[in-house]
Amino acid sequence: MIFPLLQVLLTAILVTYAGFWRRQQMKRRGKTWSEIVSQLRDNDWGIDEIVDRFPFKAGVRATPGDIWERITGCRGLWAMYKNAPVLVELADYAAEHGDNVNQELLEGLRSDAFQIRLCVMLALAQHMLPSSAVGAGVNAHRAAVTYSEMLARLTEFIQQHSAVHFPSYLDAVA
């Protein structure tokens, strides 16, 4: 008696989630360039102290020990966490409106966004534990390195495939 009820309940939950997910995807595809760019968090959390800002050269110029202070701790990590999927949306938009898009580079940007979010979550979790301060700094460093490399590759990608939107992109991330 209870097993069929659980099956119906689970099926209803999965169908509801699939409908919600589909609606979110349709909303996402309907966004304009300026709507996507407006979702980016301001660059006031210290990333400019870590990397060369223009043209977003890859590589971090700080050690794991001082990275936490330079990105203003949780604030900078959270900005990276929120910006990562928005940067992927920008790449997707550029790919949809561009020609001869390198799909491997696009998948690499998606992978970078996932890595950034994972490192941020680990760093925040380790920051809460007093005995894991070093681990939090290391994961914050990994997130910052991956974020800077993602910005460098995304800048090149948008410059190649969506040159008309390149100036507004630079204004948003600079």
GIDA-V867461 format. One line per field, one symbol per residue. ss: DSSP state (~ for helix, > for strand, _ for the rest). psi: psi as a letter, one per 30 degrees, with the letter a starting at -180 (. if undefined). A space follows every 50 residues. Layout:
ss = ???
psi = ???
This chain:
ss = _~~~~~~~~~~~~~~~~~~~~~~~~~~~~___~~~~~_________~~~~ _____________~~~~~~~___~~~~~~~~~~~~~~~~~~~~~~~____ __~~~~~~~~~~~~~~~~~~~~~~~~~~_~~~~~~~~~~~~~~~~~~~~~ ~~~~~~~~~~~_~~~~~~~~~~~_
psi = efeeeeeeeeeeeeeeeeeeeeeeeeeeffkleeeeeffkklhgggfffe lkekhiklkkgllfegeeefghbeeeeeeeeefefeeeeeeeeeeegllh kjeeeeeeeeeeeeeeeeeeeeeeefefkffgeeeeeeeeeeeeeeeeee eeeeeeeeeefifffeeeeeeef.
